Amino acid sequence: MLILLNIPFAVTGGLIALFVVGEYISVPASVGFIALFGIAVLNGVVMIGYFKELLLQGKSVEECVLLGAKRRLRPVLMTACIAGLGLIPLLFTHSVGSEVQKPLAIVVLGGLVTSSALTLLLLPPMFMLIAKKIKIV
């Protein structure tokens, strides 16, 4: 359930990016949201999965969150950067069909910023609070 909290932040980033650039929600933008949801959930799974792996090794919740956040920083950032860098050419092209590609790229890039920030900054403390509340310790 905690992993799915990435999706509203991804949507927010995508919508803000569309608004800033002056684009509208369209079919390509909707496809961008679908791709963005996949990336956002994947990043959450990477982080939470590693936390659970550390818990199974017998580490405390605090230790799991600190170690897990440090060790999964690079994979989460690399996933976001690779997806983002791959879409940058779509933003600057003026060839035939670029009007279809731009909303998709704008949504994914904007959503990656907010989703990655959530995954790296809010997901670890939220996991710690929930783990303590349901007594995983």
C-alpha positions as CSV (number, residue, x, y, z in Angstrom):
1,M,0.0,0.0,0.0
2,L,2.9,2.3,0.8
3,I,4.3,1.9,-2.7
4,L,1.1,3.1,-4.3
5,L,1.5,6.5,-2.6
6,N,4.0,7.3,-5.3
7,I,1.3,7.5,-7.9
8,P,-0.5,10.7,-6.6
9,F,2.9,12.4,-6.5
10,A,3.7,11.3,-10.0
11,V,0.3,12.6,-11.2
12,T,0.9,15.9,-9.5
13,G,4.3,16.3,-11.1
14,G,3.0,15.4,-14.5
15,L,0.0,17.8,-14.3
16,I,2.2,20.6,-13.1
17,A,4.6,20.0,-15.9
18,L,1.8,20.1,-18.5
19,F,0.5,23.3,-17.0
20,V,3.9,25.0,-16.9
21,V,4.6,24.2,-20.5
22,G,1.1,25.1,-21.6
23,E,0.0,21.6,-22.9
24,Y,-3.3,19.9,-22.4
25,I,-4.2,16.5,-21.2
26,S,-4.4,14.4,-24.3
27,V,-4.1,10.7,-25.4
28,P,-0.3,10.9,-25.6
29,A,-0.2,12.6,-22.2
30,S,-2.4,9.8,-20.8
31,V,0.0,7.2,-22.2
32,G,2.8,9.2,-20.5
33,F,0.9,8.9,-17.2
34,I,0.7,5.1,-17.7
35,A,4.4,4.9,-18.3
36,L,5.1,7.2,-15.4
37,F,3.0,5.0,-13.0
38,G,5.1,2.0,-13.9
39,I,8.4,3.8,-13.2
40,A,7.0,5.3,-9.9
41,V,5.8,1.9,-8.7
42,L,9.1,0.3,-9.7
43,N,11.1,2.8,-7.7
44,G,8.9,2.2,-4.7
45,V,9.2,-1.6,-5.0
46,V,13.0,-1.3,-5.2
47,M,13.1,0.7,-2.0
48,I,10.5,-1.2,0.1
49,G,11.8,-4.5,-1.1
50,Y,15.3,-3.7,0.1
51,F,13.9,-2.6,3.5
52,K,12.1,-5.9,3.9
53,E,15.3,-7.8,2.9
54,L,17.2,-6.0,5.6
55,L,14.5,-6.7,8.1
56,L,14.7,-10.4,7.3
57,Q,18.5,-10.3,8.0
58,G,17.6,-9.2,11.6
59,K,18.4,-5.5,11.4
60,S,16.3,-3.0,13.4
61,V,13.7,-0.9,11.5
62,E,15.8,2.3,12.0
63,E,18.9,0.5,10.6
64,C,16.9,-0.9,7.7
65,V,15.6,2.5,6.7
66,L,19.0,4.2,7.0
67,L,21.0,1.5,5.2
68,G,18.3,0.9,2.7
69,A,17.8,4.5,1.8
70,K,21.6,4.9,1.3
71,R,22.1,1.8,-0.7
72,R,19.0,2.3,-3.0
73,L,19.7,6.0,-3.7
74,R,21.7,5.2,-6.8
75,P,19.3,2.6,-8.3
76,V,16.3,4.9,-7.9
77,L,18.2,7.9,-9.3
78,M,19.6,5.9,-12.2
79,T,16.1,4.6,-13.1
80,A,14.7,8.2,-13.1
81,C,17.7,9.6,-15.0
82,I,17.8,7.0,-17.7
83,A,14.1,7.4,-18.4
84,G,14.4,11.2,-18.3
85,L,17.4,11.4,-20.5
86,G,15.8,9.1,-23.0
87,L,12.8,11.5,-23.3
88,I,14.7,14.7,-23.6
89,P,15.1,14.5,-27.4
90,L,11.3,14.2,-27.7
91,L,11.0,17.6,-26.1
92,F,13.2,19.4,-28.6
93,T,12.2,17.8,-31.9
94,H,10.3,19.7,-34.5
95,S,9.8,16.8,-37.0
96,V,6.5,15.3,-38.1
97,G,4.7,13.8,-35.2
98,S,6.5,15.8,-32.5
99,E,3.2,17.3,-31.4
100,V,2.2,13.8,-30.3
101,Q,5.4,13.0,-28.6
102,K,5.9,16.1,-26.5
103,P,3.0,15.7,-24.1
104,L,4.1,12.2,-23.3
105,A,7.7,13.3,-22.6
106,I,6.5,16.3,-20.5
107,V,4.3,14.2,-18.3
108,V,7.0,11.5,-17.7
109,L,9.7,14.1,-17.0
110,G,7.6,16.2,-14.6
111,G,6.2,13.2,-12.8
112,L,9.7,11.6,-12.4
113,V,10.9,14.6,-10.5
114,T,8.1,14.5,-7.9
115,S,7.9,10.7,-7.7
116,S,11.7,10.3,-7.3
117,A,11.6,13.0,-4.6
118,L,8.9,11.1,-2.7
119,T,10.7,7.8,-3.1
120,L,13.9,9.1,-1.7
121,L,12.7,11.6,0.9
122,L,9.3,10.5,2.2
123,L,9.1,6.8,1.6
124,P,11.8,5.8,4.2
125,P,10.4,7.7,7.1
126,M,6.8,6.6,6.2
127,F,8.0,3.0,6.2
128,M,9.6,3.5,9.6
129,L,6.4,4.9,11.0
130,I,4.2,2.1,9.6
131,A,6.7,-0.7,10.5
132,K,6.7,0.5,14.1
133,K,2.9,0.9,14.2
134,I,2.3,-2.6,13.1
135,K,5.2,-3.9,15.2
136,I,7.5,-5.4,12.6
137,V,10.3,-4.6,15.0
